[in-house]
Amino acid sequence: MQTQQQILSARYGQQPVPDMLWNDQIAALVSHRTARAYLPDAVPAGALEAMVAAAQSASTSSNHHQWSVVAVSEPALKAELSALAQGSAGQGNPHMHEAPVLLLWVADLSRNAAIAAETGTPNIVHGHLDAFLMASVDAALASQNAVVAAESLGLAVCYIGGMRNSAAEVAQLLGLPSLSYVVFGMTLGYPDPQRLSEYTPRPQQAVVLHHNCYDANAAARALETYDQAFDGMREALAGRFGIHLKTWREGVRGSVQAAYMDGRENLRQAVQGRGFELK
Ligand SMILES: Cc1cc2nc3c(=O)[nH]c(=O)nc-3n(C[C@H](O)[C@H](O)[C@H](O)COP(=O)(O)O)c2cc1C
C-alpha cells in the first residue's frame, strides 16, 4: 500500500502539490495508470457486469442513457478492429492483440430515436450537434466509471482513440444501428506486472484549476514546470523500454499537425453517414 505522499509524488513529480483531503477512493483514482501490456488471463466472470453497473451509475444527460458498449473477445474480430485502429505510420496499439477483451464505447441515440418513431413523434433534437455531443459525453462518463471499477478489481485498461480512424468501418463490423458510433475503444485485462506503464505525471493543479475567473497567465506560468516533471518519465521509459518520447510540448506540437489525424479528419463525414446531421 503506497502512502499519500508516494502516490502524489508519482502523479505530480517535483511540482508543488496543495494540501488536500484524502481517502481510499481518492487514493485509487489518483493511482490510475494506463496498461499497454497484459497477461493472457481471462477477465473473471462478473467483472464486466460490475463495470457496466458502475458505468450505468454515472450521471447521464436527462436520464436518457444514450450510450452502449460492445465487448469483443473473439480474437479474429479483435484483430480486425486492431487493424482499423492502426495509425498511417503503422504504429498502432500492439496491446490490442494482447488484451483478452476490447470494449467499444458507443454514443447511441438509436434507442431513443426508435422510441420517438414508435408514435411518429417528430425528432428535431437528434439532428443537432448538441445531441451528438450529449451521447458522446454520456459514453465518456460511463466508460470512466467502468475504468474505476475495473481498476478496483486489479484489472487495467487503455483507451483507444484510434477506433475513430475508421469510424464507418468499425460501425459496420460491429453491426451498429444508425445514429450510433464508436467514440473510443478500450483494452481490458490484467496488467503484466513485469511490464507496467510508468505513472504519467500531470501538470500541477494551477494549470487546470481556476477560481472564479479564468487566469491564462497564471496557468501558463504553472505549466512551465511540467516539461521537467514529464522528463523524469521520458528518462524512465527510455531506460526500461527503449521508448524515446519527445518533451511534452514537442508532443503537443506534433499532435496539432496533419499526420496526427490518421483518418479522423473524415470523422464528420463518417458520423453524418451514421445518421448524425450535426446541425
Ligand atoms: C479518449 C482517449 C483515447 C486514447 N487513445 C489511446 C491510444 O489509442 N493508445 C494509447 O496507447 N493510449 C491512448 N490513450 C491513453 C492516454 O495516452 C493516457 O491516458 C495518457 O497518456 C495518460 O496516461 P495514464 O492514463 O497512464 O495516466 C487514450 C486516452 C483517452 C482518454
The ligand as an SDF file (V2000), in Angstrom:
LIG
                    3D

 31 33  0  0  0  0  0  0  0  0999 V2000
  -10.0290    9.2220  -25.4360 C   0  0  0  0  0  0  0  0  0  0  0  0
   -8.6700    8.6200  -25.1840 C   0  0  0  0  0  0  0  0  0  0  0  0
   -8.0170    7.9610  -26.2150 C   0  0  0  0  0  0  0  0  0  0  0  0
   -6.7840    7.3440  -26.0020 C   0  0  0  0  0  0  0  0  0  0  0  0
   -6.1980    6.6280  -27.0090 N   0  0  0  0  0  0  0  0  0  0  0  0
   -5.0490    5.9560  -26.7590 C   0  0  0  0  0  0  0  0  0  0  0  0
   -4.4990    5.1120  -27.7630 C   0  0  0  0  0  0  0  0  0  0  0  0
   -5.0310    4.9880  -28.8760 O   0  0  0  0  0  0  0  0  0  0  0  0
   -3.3720    4.4130  -27.4750 N   0  0  0  0  0  0  0  0  0  0  0  0
   -2.7620    4.5260  -26.2540 C   0  0  0  0  0  0  0  0  0  0  0  0
   -1.7390    3.8510  -26.0550 O   0  0  0  0  0  0  0  0  0  0  0  0
   -3.2650    5.3110  -25.2710 N   0  0  0  0  0  0  0  0  0  0  0  0
   -4.3910    6.0100  -25.5010 C   0  0  0  0  0  0  0  0  0  0  0  0
   -4.9510    6.7820  -24.5080 N   0  0  0  0  0  0  0  0  0  0  0  0
   -4.3300    6.8040  -23.1710 C   0  0  0  0  0  0  0  0  0  0  0  0
   -3.5860    8.1110  -22.9020 C   0  0  0  0  0  0  0  0  0  0  0  0
   -2.4310    8.1760  -23.6960 O   0  0  0  0  0  0  0  0  0  0  0  0
   -3.2320    8.1480  -21.4010 C   0  0  0  0  0  0  0  0  0  0  0  0
   -4.4040    8.1540  -20.6430 O   0  0  0  0  0  0  0  0  0  0  0  0
   -2.3840    9.3780  -21.0840 C   0  0  0  0  0  0  0  0  0  0  0  0
   -1.1410    9.3230  -21.7250 O   0  0  0  0  0  0  0  0  0  0  0  0
   -2.1330    9.4850  -19.5770 C   0  0  0  0  0  0  0  0  0  0  0  0
   -1.5370    8.2930  -19.0920 O   0  0  0  0  0  0  0  0  0  0  0  0
   -2.2040    7.4500  -17.9220 P   0  0  0  0  0  0  0  0  0  0  0  0
   -3.5820    7.0700  -18.3390 O   0  0  0  0  0  0  0  0  0  0  0  0
   -1.3120    6.2510  -17.7550 O   0  0  0  0  0  0  0  0  0  0  0  0
   -2.1930    8.3010  -16.6880 O   0  0  0  0  0  0  0  0  0  0  0  0
   -6.1610    7.4310  -24.7130 C   0  0  0  0  0  0  0  0  0  0  0  0
   -6.8220    8.1280  -23.6890 C   0  0  0  0  0  0  0  0  0  0  0  0
   -8.0550    8.7070  -23.9200 C   0  0  0  0  0  0  0  0  0  0  0  0
   -8.7620    9.4180  -22.7690 C   0  0  0  0  0  0  0  0  0  0  0  0
  1  2  1  0
  2  3  1  0
  2 30  2  0
  3  4  2  0
  4  5  1  0
  4 28  1  0
  5  6  2  0
  6  7  1  0
  6 13  1  0
  7  8  2  0
  7  9  1  0
  9 10  1  0
 10 11  2  0
 10 12  1  0
 12 13  2  0
 13 14  1  0
 14 15  1  0
 14 28  1  0
 15 16  1  0
 16 17  1  0
 16 18  1  0
 18 19  1  0
 18 20  1  0
 20 21  1  0
 20 22  1  0
 22 23  1  0
 23 24  1  0
 24 25  2  0
 24 26  1  0
 24 27  1  0
 28 29  2  0
 29 30  1  0
 30 31  1  0
M  END
$$$$
